[in-house]
Amino acid sequence: MSESERPIHVVGGGIAGLVAAITAAEGGAPVVLHEAGGRLGGRAVGSAERPWVNLGPHVVFTDGALVRWLRQQRIDVSMRGPMVRGLRMLDDRGTQFPIRQAVQLLPTVLRREAPVDETFGAWAGNAFGEATADLLCRLGGLITYHHDPGALSARFMWERYRRSFLSADRVRWISGGWLSLVDALAARARTLGVHIELDDRVMPQTLPDAPTVIATKLSAAARVLDRGLSWPGARTALLDVATTSDRGWPAVIADVRSDLATCCMIERETAVDPDALGGKGGHLIQAQLGVAPDVGVAEGVARIEDGLDVGFPGWRDAIGWRRAQIVVDATGAVDPPGTTWRDRPSVVQGDDLFLAGDAVAAPGFLSEVSVNSAVDAARRALNARRGRAFAPGWPTVELTPERRLAVLAAVLPAASLNTTTAASADDVEPVDETGPGYRVEQRAGVTTATSITADDGGVRITRLASSRLPGIARAAVERLPVWRRPFRR
Ligand SMILES: Cc1cc2nc3c(=O)[nH]c(=O)nc-3n(C[C@H](O)[C@H](O)[C@H](O)COP(=O)(O)OP(=O)(O)OC[C@H]3O[C@@H](n4cnc5c(N)ncnc54)[C@H](O)[C@@H]3O)c2cc1C
């Protein structure tokens, strides 16, 4: 086999592996995807016996990497907004529509910069007062599945809180659960000729000598690469119950009672195929609670059930099927004080090996990290493959977004390029790195394209501006309808 026929290998067939495989195949490489299990999907489907029952709620954001990448790829996945009227908050006074909490959280609407180094609890206490900070920290459980969100980095939590609570109109549930997403990705991969090997666990000794994307959990990647790779995650108790009746229960209950430093989320938004539950009920209730390292399944699940007893009266009499478990490091990375996503294990691992997944150095929220890192890893693997096939031994010049803007500035008429430095990239922190790597905006007839580069030299913001940029203007016009296309509900 000649170098140019050699494939890129992708290890892991979850969201990250499928996105990496599609990106590499679209880049013109033959691709082999190795999945250890008997079906594709990884954590997005959770279990081979009941793939329709998500491991958790699995919401996506219309401004995030996953949804935008799907739109760019024209992969059709049907989504719907949350049932806001069915939302309830369970606090020490009982269950109610969360009007009082909404009023309490009003001051959080104002933009502020949260520090990386401080804990969210301490920072929020100073910024909003103890009572509001307590509520904010508990609500953080909904977006991190962590037992103590107040102990995490203020910036990490604040950014996630603002995206999910203050832009709730961008939240979507995937109709039919994440299995439909996985099926759509798998269909695209197959159409592009990706060779999929199931029941094929890659070990250090079977690691191919070729550009390879390792798209597994970090612990599995550490075993495959035989090196230390780790980052903090959450430990989460999960209870899934299929009930034989629906007694007019709420759609979502956020249990923020004061015995917890976090929140227990109970929801029944995830679509499910009743046949997949073996005729044992067609209504699925799912609950997640971040638990400390010393809490066992029985204790964690008992606390979840206590919330169900209050919010879903009669649920015990309607149980058709149930599943209880604790998952570890399964809900994505959490950044402790003093760290950001840039400090996590790098996508680039040397020797043409690249990491993708939800705990590596890429921006975004939960699975968005998998998507951003998968696109990045696949592009780098394509580059490495080109280097091996056509220019062995040559140094590769990486056309970073910053360099792309410099090239555009040189060739486009009346373009100005301006680079400034910043103490932090917080204001312009990217959530989607699957596009060209710079953000295009048009205001008052001026088109700007902005890239942010953070490296050892600090944070550089490079801005290309012009009132006459035909290429970028066209790109912006093409991209905007993609972002703004209305979603099916
Ligand atoms: C309770 C819960 C709730 C969640 N809620 C949300 C949410 O609301 N929104 C959201 O965006 N995300 C959510 N997530 C996170 C989301 O599920 C994950 O980020 C995403 O599924 C991770 O995909 P991945 O491909 O990176 O990893 P995985 O899905 O873990 O895929 C890795 C794959 O690699 C395979 N593998 C492992 N070792 C090997 C090997 N040696 N050789 C070959 N294959 C191997 C595994 O079998 C697996 O299929 C949630 C997760 C949980 C558990």
The ligand as an ORCA input file, in Angstrom:
! r2SCAN-3c Opt
* xyz 0 1
  C     -25.786     11.579     32.681
  C     -25.194     12.290     31.513
  C     -25.795     13.437     31.049
  C     -25.238     14.135     29.963
  N     -25.881     15.241     29.498
  C     -25.394     15.878     28.422
  C     -26.101     16.969     27.873
  O     -27.164     17.349     28.349
  N     -25.570     17.592     26.786
  C     -24.372     17.199     26.223
  O     -23.948     17.798     25.248
  N     -23.687     16.160     26.730
  C     -24.172     15.499     27.808
  N     -23.491     14.438     28.329
  C     -22.128     14.187     27.837
  C     -22.119     13.410     26.536
  O     -22.843     12.223     26.687
  C     -20.662     13.107     26.231
  O     -19.904     14.310     26.238
  C     -20.442     12.477     24.868
  O     -21.366     11.442     24.654
  C     -19.002     11.983     24.810
  O     -18.763     11.416     23.548
  P     -17.310     10.887     23.191
  O     -17.385     10.364     21.822
  O     -16.315     11.949     23.495
  O     -16.999      9.716     24.222
  P     -17.737      8.302     24.375
  O     -19.174      8.452     24.116
  O     -17.326      7.759     25.693
  O     -17.130      7.417     23.208
  C     -15.923      6.724     23.342
  C     -16.028      5.400     22.592
  O     -14.736      4.799     22.583
  C     -14.905      3.398     22.726
  N     -13.617      2.868     23.201
  C     -13.062      2.979     24.434
  N     -11.862      2.377     24.458
  C     -11.648      1.890     23.215
  C     -10.572      1.172     22.617
  N      -9.467      0.835     23.295
  N     -10.676      0.811     21.312
  C     -11.781      1.137     20.594
  N     -12.832      1.816     21.124
  C     -12.757      2.186     22.407
  C     -16.034      3.273     23.720
  O     -16.651      1.988     23.627
  C     -16.961      4.396     23.251
  O     -17.913      3.962     22.308
  C     -24.034     13.695     29.369
  C     -23.428     12.516     29.824
  C     -23.997     11.806     30.888
  C     -23.339     10.546     31.341
*
